[in-house]
Amino acid sequence: MTDLSLPIATSGPLRTTASTCCYCGVGCGVLIEHDDLHIHGVSGDPHHPANFGRLCSKGSSLHLTGDLSSRALYPELRLGKALPRSVTDWDTALEHATGVFAQAIAEHGPDSVAFYISGQLLTEDYYAFNKLARALVGTNNIDSNSRLCMSSAVVGYKRSLGADAPPCNYQDIELADTLLIVGSNMAYAHPVLFRRLEEAKSRRPDMKIIVVDPRRTDTCELADLHLAIQGGSDVALFHGLLHLLIEQAYTDETFINAHTEHFSELKALVHDYTPEHVAQVCGIRVEDLHTCARLIGEAPAFLSLWCMGLNQSTAGSAKNSALINLHLATGQIGRPGAGPFSLTGQPNAMGGRETGSLSNLLPGHREAGNAEHRREVAEYWNVAGLPATPGLSAVDLFEQVRNGTIKALWIACTNPAQSMPDQATVRQALSDCPFVVLQEAFRTTETAHYADLLLPAASWGEKEGTVTNSERRLSNVRKAIPAPGQARADWSITVDFARRLQKRLRPGSAPLFDFATARSLFDEYKGLTRGRDLDMSGINRDLLEQLGPQQWPFPEGASAGTARLYSDGVFPTASGRAQFVCEGYVAPQERRDALFPLTLNTGRLRDQWHGMSRTGTAARLFGHVSEAVLGLNPADMQRQHLESGDLVRLHSRRGHLVVPVASDDSLRAGHAWLPMHWGDRFLKGGVNLLTQPAYDPLSKQPELKHSGVRVEKADLPWQFFALIEGDVQNHLQALRPLCEAFDYASLSLAGRERPALVIRAAHPHAPEAALLAQIDHLLGLDHGPVMAYDDASRGVGKRVRIDQERITAVRLAGETLARHWLQNLWLEGRADEPLRRWMLAPISREPGKSALQTRDTIVCNCKNVSQSSISAGIERGLCLDQLKQQLGCGTQCGSCVPEIKRLINLVAVTE
């Protein structure tokens, strides 16, 4: 029988272990404070060259995430789709998986199985999966969630420069004279780099910053010029800028002639992209287009930064290459402060690309479709050959799962039931797949519901290996504490399964997976980079310990990494020259029409990350934004007769969901915006029910940024609100299924010292009394010290539990006018006389106050400073520095500074 009890552990003295953050691709160094058993705190590593001690609100809260109630602790297996999973042991779990995969391969061939992995894996994990799929199974059906974020940047770099190698480093952000940020709310998505940019701008006010984004984001607060283009019109913009650069003699003819090819074809193409035409397509002023071209053309050093706004598009590859064209035409590459610099979304998406973890790649920046590359890798691995049949990229992979071609699917460290577009199709595929393995640290993800076998994986702080950040810099990831329960390092799980599968598929053959440690995996992998553009043959874990994080290439014999690429003007192409890519502007797949008159853009919030598998376990990270809210331009709100706070039905061609709406003057008319993070766990349906699976023909990256939608007001008069403090993850798991009964349901966390689960729901009519009774039971509101009031004639019911003079649970049914007031009482620990008088009132709004009271958001998460406190300080005449001094806001990670500046400016405008 499996022992389900966790060992009782005693803690020792506090120690510090240096490691790397597990969120975005900035690759910040972190110092983990722990007692060898538990993590107690985290701070930025002042010696790490990616962040020099800075951390964002997410990184500085790492020690608050991943509580045991959300973790996968033991292998769980079910032997039939209709059955629940049961806890089992590792040997039984992996033997079962081995049998299923071996049988599928024997009966249907190696392409009947597939692997879908993650940019959050370590390089060693990635390498183990690649060798398993290609050398042992014999399939190229291995893709990564990096397909959703970075594959267009990969194609752009390879087509234009010859290799998937960002040529710049972070220091260039501080050295640039003109900096162009495109399709990235850098202030939210890469806050630590944005802090470096803010400081550089303050030291060098003459630095010019241009932001290209359909939204006026926090990043725009720092911009000298904001081009609010129509979504998807980036290629037209870049061609229009090149037209002006040529016309005004800003191009570098010497560089073009000596180091590039195909400029004449591109010059002929952009001749037709006149300023008037481009201004019309992009929806911007001709004058601003001229200003942008001048700022780029006159800059001694021109740097561009971009992220998902370029990549997540059916024209993502064209957008990337069109931007790189600007650098090649002006010779702005290969020197300090200059170059095209993509910002990576995940901590090791770069490492995945290095190890070949996209279906079209092989380790060492090789191509699966290149026979010589396959021969080189097969020879290195000592196998007869590698599969030549192209593998399935993410969207196609799940389509093949849905139609039954894929019989067994192994998912690791990613959550496709939240992150993939067209969720109805993806969830159906997962439901129908004969066998789904999920290798995951968190048992609470949307994908966990579909897993026939759940394998518990170690998480941040519990494993070791390497990652590569956006600037090609390798960092050590160090283990501070043991993984809980029976969770294991990802590479260890994969290698154990691979050894078992090799015995089934190739009995008696030489072992392919003779790896005892993560280091042994890295040491084998780096040999495949020797002589390649990313040569890491001179790197090992001990060297990184001695010298600190290093940029590749770092060939054997080198004493340091390579800060910038292409400084000699030689590129890793057949001719040694960079390539101008000549492709015209093509409109996005879904254009606005009479049925879907709005364009939906999805993006990131400041304090949440991706699908909230980890950040969704920390109540503090819901303080700034607590629910998914649809933003609409005020003119579109007026046209639809909507007011902020109304619930609306948001329809796309693939599905619909119900969300609250808010007026947002940062958006152009015709544009809508939703945060990407909310999946079905926190919002009934999830945002990606709406997004489209259409993808770029070269990168296969889906167009998550551009979906046609329409909005209609939702008639949902019956409202519901609940709050319960305590074991939030288990409460969430228990209560979320009951919310299926409501048309709208949003769940979030609240509080800091006393976390709570908060539920808001709405429906056309009151549900059955039995459902409310079931909810009350789970909330602990059906017994004990509970105040209750019911008005059956009006369908209104109120419940408040008070333990030791403190509110611990609340439920409002019928109408919820007092929900913000009650939540504030809970936060303040109050259960006083006004609460008792309110309980007897027929209307549940706050006594003596308007029903329109809104939630007071936390602007500064690090110091727990609310918007009302900051606004009160501004009204007293405090400037930014005084607010920092008196309230502490903006003094730690600095992520809230743009919003504080906006609040100050708002007061100045109203006065």
N, C-alpha and C positions, 0 to 999 in steps of 0.2 A: 504494500500500500504506500502511496506517495505521502511523504510528510509535508503538510501544507503550512506548518507553523514557521514563521520567520525566527531566526535565532535571536535570543535576547542578548543585546550587545551593550558593552560599557564603553563610554567615550574616554579618549585620552586628551592630552594637551593639544591646543590648537597649533596647526602647522599651515604653511602656505605652499601650494604647488602652482607653478606657472603653466598655463595651457593656452588654448585658443578658443574664442567664442564660437558657438555653434549656429549663429544666425546668418546674417548676410555675407556676401563675398568680400567685404572689407578685410576680414581676417584679423580682427583685433586680438591682441594679447590680453589675457586675463590672469589674475591672481586668485586662486581658489583657496579660501580659508576653510579648513576642515579639521576634524579630530581623528582622521583615518577611517571613520565610519559614517559620518554625516557631514554635509557641506553647510557651513554656517554663514558664509558671506562671499562676496566677489567684488573685485575692484579691477581697474585697468592696470595693465603692466606698463610702467613708465619707460621700460627699456625696449618694448616691442616697436619696430619701425613703422608698423601700420597705423598705430593709434597713439603711441607715446603717453599712455595712461588714460586717454579719453575712453568713455563708454557711453552708449546711448541708453535710453530708458529701458529698452529690452535687455541689453547686455548687463546692465547694473542690477537687474531683477532676476538674473539667472538662478540664484540660490533659492528663490521663492517658487520655482516651477517644478513640475514633475513629482508631486507628492505621491506617496505609495498607492493611494486609492485610485489613481489614474494609470498606474503602471501595469504592464503585462509582467507577471512574476513567474509563471509556470507554463510549460507547454500545454496547450489545450487542443483536443481533437474531437471531431464529430464524424460518425460513420454513416451519415445520411443527411440530406439537406433538410429534412423535417425535424431532425433531432438537435438538441442543444449540444454545445461542446462540453467535454469533460476534461478535467485535469489528468494529465498523463506524465510519463517520464520521458526524458530526452531520447533514450534508445528506442522506445516504442514509437515516438513521434517521427524520428528521422527514418526509421526502418519502414514505416508506413508510407512516408513521402517517397522514399526510394522505390518502393514497389509500384506506386502509382505512376511515377515518372518513367520508370523502366518499361512498364507495360504500355504506356502511351507511345513511347519511342518505338517499341517493338512492333506494335500494331499499326501505327499511323505515321511513323517516321519522325526524325528529330525536329522537324518544323511544327510538330503538333504540340510542342511545349514552348513556353516563353518566360522571360524574366523581365520585370519592370522594376527598376531600381531608382536610386535617389542621389541628388547633388548634396545631400547631407551625410552620405557615407564617407568614410575615410578612404584615402587612396588605396590602402591595403585591402579594404573590403571590396572596392571596385575591381581591383586586379583579380581577386579570387573569383568573383562572379564572371568576369570576362573569360578567364581560362576555363571555368566550368562550362559555360555555354558553348564556346567556340571549339575548344580543344577536346572536350569530353563528349558533350551532347552532340556537337556538330551542327549547331544552328546559329544564325545571326539574329535570331529573335530575342535580342536583349536591348532594351531601350531604357532611357532615364527620364525622370521628370524635368531634367535640364532641357529636354525637347520643348517644354512649354515656356522656357525663359531665355535660353542662350543659343539655340541652334541657328537662328538667323545671323547672329553675330559671328558664329563659327564660319558660316558660308561667306559672309561679307569679308572677313579677314583672309580666308583662303583664296577667294576669287581675285581680290584686289592686291594682296600682298604676298600670297603664296603659302601662307601657313596660318594656323589658328593661334596667333601670338600677339597679344596686345603689346604695342611697342613702348608704352610709357610706364611711368611709375607715379606714386602719389605725390612726390615732391613737385612734379610738373604742375599740379593744381595750384601750387603756390608761386610757380615761376611764370605761368602764362600771362600774357598781356591782354589777350582777348580769349574768353572762355565761353564756349557754346554748349549749353545743356539742352538736350533734346529728348522729349518723351520720358522724363524722369523727374519725379518730385523728390529730388535728392535730399531735401531737408527731412523727409520722412523715411525714404527707402535706404539711404546711406548717410545717416546723421553725422557720424564721426568725420567723414570726408567733408561734409558740408560745414562742420565747425572749422576745419582747416581752411576752407574757402572763405568763410566769414572773417577769420583772423587775417588771412592774406589780403582781403579787400580793405580791411581797416588799416593795415600797414601801408598798403599801396592803393590809395583811392583812385588813381588813374587806371587801374585794372578795369576792363570792361567785361560785363557779364550779360550774355544774351540767353534768354530762356524761351524755348519753343515748346508750347504745350497748349492744348485747347482750354485747359483750366488755368485760372490764376491761383497757383498753389503757394504754399509757404516758401518754396524755393524762389518764387517771383519777388518776394520781399527784398531780395538782394540784387535783383536784376536792374541793369541800366536800360534794357530793352526787352519787352515781352511780346513775342509774336504768338497771338492766340489763333493759330491756324485751324482750319476745319480738320476734324479728325481724319487721319489717313492720307493727308495731302503732302506729306514730307518730301517725297521724291520730286514733286513739282517745285517745292520751295528750294531744294538743293540745286536743281537744274537752273532755276531762276537766279540763284546767287552766283552760280558759275557763269551764266550768261553775262552778268554784270561784272564779275571779276575779269573776264576776258575783254569785255568792251572797255573797261576802264584801266586796262594794262596792269592789273594786280597779279597776274600769273607769273610764275618763275620759269621762263622758257629754257634757261640753262638746265635746271633740274629735270624738266619734262623731257628734253632731248637726250640727256645723259642717262636717265634712270627709269623711264616709263615707256609704255607702248599703248597705241590705239587712241591717242588724244585727238587726232584729226576726226575720227568717227564721232567721238563724244562732242567735239566742238560743233560739228554739223547738227547733231541732235539738239543741243541746248540753244542753238540759234533761234529756234521757234519758241523758246520759253521766255518771252518778252516780259518786262516788269508788269505791264498792264494785264497780260494773260495770267501770269502767276498770282498776282494780287487778287484777281477774280476767283481763281481756283481755290486759293488758300484762305480767302476771306480776310485779307489784311490790307493795310494801306501801302500804296506804291512807295510812299516816302519812307516807311519803316523797312521795306525791302532794300531800298538804297542805303539806308543807314546801316543795316546789318552787313551788307556787302562791303561797305567802307570800313567798318570796324574789323572785319576779317582781313581785308586786303591790306590795311595799313598796320596791322599788328606785327611787331617783331617776332612774337611767339604766339601761335594760335593753337589752342587745345579744344577738343570736343569730347563731351561726355554724354553717354546715352544709356538707356535701359529699356524697359518693356514697351514704351511707347513706339519705339522703332521695331522691336523684335517680334511682338505678338501681332502679326499682320500677314495677310495673304501676299503682301509685297515686302515682307521683312528683309529678305536678302537684297532686293533692289534698293531699299532705304539705306541699309548699311553701306552698300557699295557707293551709292550716290553721295553719302556723307564723306566717305573716304576719298572720293574723287576730288573734293574741295582741298583736302590736305596735299594730295599729289600735285594738283594744279598750281598750288602756291608754294610747293617745296617745304611744307610745314610738317615734317616728320623726321624722327631720328635725332632730335636735338632737344635740349632742356626747354620745358614749357610748351612743347609742340607735339601734336600727333592725335590720332583717333583712338579714344580710350573707352572701351565698353565697360560698364559697371556690372559686375556679376551679382546675380540674385541670391545664390545659395553659397554656403561656406566652402564647398568643395566641388562646385560645378566645373571649375577649371581642372581639378584632379580627375574628374570623370572623363572629360574630353581627352586628357593626356593618356589615360589608360584604355581608351577606346570604348567608352560606355554609352555610345549611341549606336543604333543598329547598323549604320553605314561606316563605322570606324573600327580600327584595330589599335592596339597599344602603340605608343610612340608616334602619334599623329600620322598613322597610316590609314589607308582606305580599304574597307572590306571588298570593294569592287576591283581592286588592283591586284592582278595575279602575282606580281613580283612581291608586293607587300604581304600577301597571304603566304607565299613561299618563305619569306624571311621569318615571319612569326612562327609558322609551323616547324621550321628547322630549329628555331630557338627552343620551342617547347618539345621538340623531339616527337612530333606526331606526323602521320603520313600526309596530312593536308588539312586545310580549313575550308569550311563551307563557302561556296561561291554564290549561292542563292541569296539575293538581298534580304535583309531582315526587315521586320515590321516596325515602323515608327509608331509613336504612342497612339495617335488617333486610329490608324489602321490596325494596330494590335488589338485594341478593344473591339473594333468592328469584327475582327476575325474570332475573337472570343465569343462575341454575340452570335455569330452565325455557325458556331460549333466547330470551326477548324482547329482552334486551340483547345486541347483537352485538359491541360494542366498549366496553371499560371502561378509563378512565384513572384510575390511583391515584397519589396524590402524598403523600409524606412520612408515610405511615401503613402499618400492618402488619395488615390485616384477617385474615390467616391465623393470627394470634395473638390479636387483641383482640376479635373478634366472638364473640358467643355461638353455641352449637351448631356447633362447628367442623367437624364431619363434613359438614354441609350447605354451609358456606361454602367449604371446600376443594374439594368436588365442583363447586361453581359456578365457582370459579376454574379448575379443571382443564378444564371443559367449554366455557368461554367462548371463542369463536372468536379474540378478540384482546384481550390484556391488556397495557396499558402501565403500567410502574412507574417513576415519577419519584422517585428515592430516593438518599440519600447513602450508604447502607450496602447492600452486595451480599449481606450475610449474613442478612437477615431471612427469616422463614418465607415471606412473600409473594413474595420474589424467585424462588423456585423456580417459580412459576406465570407469571412475566412472559415474554411473547413479545418485548417490547421493554423493555430496561432503560436508562433515561436517567440519567446520573450528575448529582446535584445538589450544589451547594455546601452546606456545613453551618455550624454555629456557628463564629464567628470568621472566616468566609470571605465573608460577605455583609452587605448593609446594608439598612435599612428601619426599620419601626416595629412595636411591639407595644403592646397595651393589657392592663394587669394587672387583678386582681380589684377594685381600687378605682377603676376607670375612668381610670387614669393611663397616658398615652402616654409611651413611652421610645424613644429612638433605639437601634437596633441598628447597631453600627459594624463595619466590616471591618478586620481586623488583618493577615491574610495572604491570599495568593491561594489559590484552591481547587486541590486536587491534580489531576493528570492533565488531563482535558478536562471536569471537572465545571463546571457553570454555575449561576448563581443561578436559583431556581425561576421568578421572574417572567420572566426572560429566555427560558427554555425555553418557557414558556407563550405568550409574545408571539410568538416565532418560529414556533411551530406555528400560532397563530391567524392570522398574516399569510398563511401558506401555504394554510390552509383557506379563508380569505376569497377568495383568488384562484380556488379551485375552486368554491366555493358561490355567490359573488357577484362574478363577474369585472367589473371596471370600476367597482365601487361605491367610494364615498368610504372611505378607510382608517379602520378602527375601532381599530387598535392602533398608533398612531403614538407609541410610547413609547421613549425612548432611555435613560432611567434609572429607577431606583426612585422617585426624587423626582417625576418627571413622572406616574407612576401615582398617588401620594398626592395630588398637587395636583389631579388630575382627580376622584379619589374624594371628597375632602373637600367638593366642591361639592354632592354628593348628601346631605350632612348639614345643609346650611344651613337654619335654621329648624326643624329637627327636635329631639327631646329630647337628642340626642347631638351637637349642633352643634359641629363642629370647624373652622368656616370661618376662625377666627382663628389656627389652628395651622399652622406649617410647620416643616420640618426645621431651618432656621436659628434659629427662635424656640426650639425645644427645645434647641439648642446653647447659646443665651444664657441662658434661664431655667431649664433643667433640665426633667425630666419633669413633665407637666401633666395634670390631670384634666379630662375633658370634663363638661359642656359648656364650650366655650371659643369663644364666637362672635366674629366679626370685631369688632375694636375693644376687646375685653376685654384686661385687663393680666395676668390670672391665671386659672387654672382654678377649678372649682367644687368646694369641699371636700365639701359635703353637699347632698343633694337634698331637696325638699319641706319646707324649713324654713318656708315660708309656708302650708303646708297645702293647696296647690293641686297637683293630680295631673293627668298627661296623659291623662285619660279624657274621654269625651264630655261628662260633667257637671262635670268638674273635681274630682270626689270619688273617693276610694279606694273599692274595692269589697270588701265581705265576701263570701267565697266559701263557699257552703253545700253541702258534700258529706259524706256519712257515711263511716264507716270500712268499708272493704272488705278482706277478708283477702287475702294474697298468692295468686298463681295456683296454686302448688304447696304444699299443706299436707302435714304429716307423716301417713303412713298405715302400714299393716302392711308394705307392700312397701318403702317408702322412709321409714324412721322418723326420719331426721335432716334438719336444715336446713343446707345448705352456704352459708356466707358467704365471699366472696372480698374481699381487701383488700390494702393496701400495706405494703411493708417500708420500713425506715428508709433503706437505702442503695441500693435499686434503684428504677427509674422505668419505669412502663408496661411495654412489651414487651421492655425490655432491649436495644433496637437499639443504643443508645449505652452505657448503663451496663454492659451485658454484655461490653464490650470492655476493662473495667478490672478487673484481678484484685483490686485493693484492695477493691472494692465487694462482693466475695463473702466478705470476712473475718468479717462478723457473722453472716450466714445464707448457707450454701453450697448448700443444696438445698431444694426444695419439700417441706415436711413438713405432714401433716394434723394439726391440733390437735383433740383430743376431750376432753370433760369426763372426769375420773377415773371417775365412775360409769358412763359409757358405755364406757370402756376395760375396766372390770371386767366389765361385762355381756357384752362380746364376748370376754373372756378374752385381752385384748391387753396387751402391755407396750411401753413406749416403745422405738422402734427397729424394731419389727416392720414388715414390709411387708404392706400391705393392698390389696385390690382395692376401689376406690371407684366405685360404680355410680350413675348417674342414669338418667333415662328416655331419654337421648340417647347414652350411651356409658359407657365405664369407663376408668380408668387405674390404674396401680399406683404407690403412694407409701409412704414410711415414715410411721409414726404416732407421735405423742407425746402424753403426758398434759398437759393444759392446764387448770388450774383457773381461768383467766380466762374460760372459756366456761361458759354455762349448760348443763345437761343437755339433750340433744336438739339441740344446735348443734354444727356442725363448721366449721373455718376453714382456708382455704388461701390462700397469697399469690397475687395475680393475675398476677404477672410471668412465670411460667414457661410458655413456649410449647413447641412441639414441638422447637425447636432445642435446648433445655436439658433437657426432660423428655419422654420418649416419650409422644406423644398431646397433651400440653399441657392446662392447667387448664380452658380454655374448651371442651374436648370435653364437659364436664358441664353447663355453664350453659345457661339457657333463653332462647329468642328472644321469648317473650311480652313485650309492651311496653305502656306507658301509652297509652291511646287518644288523648290530646291531644298529648303530647310525643313520642310514638313512641320513647321511651327504653326499652331492654330491662331486664328484671329480673335483672341480673347478680348481685345480692346475695342471691338467695333461690331455691335449687334443692333439690328433694327428693333425698336420696341414701341409700344403705345401704353398710355396710362389712362386708367379710368377710376373714378372714386369708388371705394369699396363701401357698400352699405352693410356695416357690421355693428349694429347698435349694442349688442351684448358684449360687455367688456370684462376682462378678468385680470387680476394682479395678485401675485403671491411672492412672498419673501420668506426664506428659511435659512437660518445661520447654521453653521456646523460643517458636516462632512459634505462639502459641495459637490464633489465628483460623484459620490454615490447617490446623492439627491438628484443630480442631473440625470444619471443613468435610469433612475426609477421613475422620475416624473416626465422625462421627454416623451416616452411612448404614449402617455395619456394625452399629450398635447396634439396628437394626430386628429383628435376629435374637433379641433378648432380650425377655422379658415386661416387665421393668423396666429402664429406662436413665435415668440422671440424669447430666448433664454440668455442670461448673462450672469456674471459674478459681480459682487459689490463688496466694499469694505477693505480694510487693510489688516488690522489686528484681529478682527472678527469677520472672516469671509462669509458671504451668504450667496445663495442662489436666488436670482430674481427672474420671475416669469411674467411676461405680458402677453395677453392673448385676446382675441376677439372672434365673434361668430354672429351669424344673422339672428340667432335666437338662443335662449338658454338651453344648455345640454340637459341630459337626464340627471335627475338628482343623485343617482348611484355614482355617476362619474365624479361629481363634486364631493361626495362622501369618500370616495377612494382617494381623491387628492387630499382632502382634509386629513385622512388617516396618515398618509405619507408625510404631511406637514406637521403632524403631531397636534392637530387642532380639533381632534374629536374626543379629547380627554384632558384631564389635568387643569392647570390654571389658565383657562381660556375665557376671554370675554367674547360674547356672540350676540349678533343682532340679525334678524331676518324679517323681511317684508315681502311675503309671498305675492301680494297683489302687484307690487312693482318689480318683482324678480330680483330684489337686491338682498345681498347677504354680506355680513362682515364678520371676520374672525381675527382676533389678536391674542397671541399667547404671551404671557408675561411670567418670566422666571426670575425670581430675586429682584423684583422691581425693574426688570429690563425686558424690552420687547425682543422675542427670539423668533417669532413667526407671525406672518400676516397673510390674510386672504381676503380679497375684495371680489365680489361677483355681481354682475349686473351693470354697474358703472364704477369707475375707478378714479374719480376726481381728486381724491386725497392721496393718491399713491406717492407723489413726491414728498409731501408733508410727512407721511408715515415713514418713508425711507429715511428722511432726515432725523425723525425722532429715534429711529433704530440706530442710526449712526452716532447720535449724541448720547445713546444709552438712556433715553428718557421714557418714562411711562407715567406721566403726571396727570393732574385733574382734567386738563383740556382733552386728553385722550378719552377719558371716561365719559365726559359730556358728549364728545363726538360719537361714541359708540351708540348712544341712544337717539341720535338725530336721524331723520328719515333720508337726508341727503348726506353723502359721505365726503363732500369737499371739506377742506381744512376750515376749522371754525374761524369766521371773521375774515377770511381771505378769498380772493378770486380763485375760481376753479382752474384758471390758466397758469398757475404756478408751475415753473419748469424746474427740471433737475439742475443742480449746481454742479457743473463739471469740474474735474481736477485738471488744471492746466499744467501744473508742474508735478509730475508723478514722483520725482526724486524727493522733493521736500513737502509733498502733500499740500500744495497751495491751490486753492480753488479760484475759479474765475471771479466770483463775487469779492473775494479778498483783494485780488489784483485790481479789479474795477474800482473798489473803494479807495485803494491807494492812489490810483490815477486821478480820481475825483479830488483827492486831497492835494494834487499837484505833484506827485512823485514822478520822477523820470525813471528810465530803465535802470540806471545804476542804483538809484535810491530804492527802487522796488527790490532789486537783488539784495541790497544791504539789509533792508528791514524785514523782508519776507523770506529771503533765501531762494526765491524762484530763479531759475536760470543759472544757478551757480554750480551745478554739478555736471549733468550731461549736456545741458544747453539746448536740448531739443525743443523746449518750450519758448525759446527766445523769439522766433519769428511770430508766434501767436501773441506774445506780450506786446511786441512792436505794433502788431495790427490793432490790438485793443487800445494802445496809446494813440495811434493814428485815427481810430474811430472816434475817440473823444475829441481830438483836435478838429476833425471835420464837423462834428455836430455842434461844436462851439462856434 
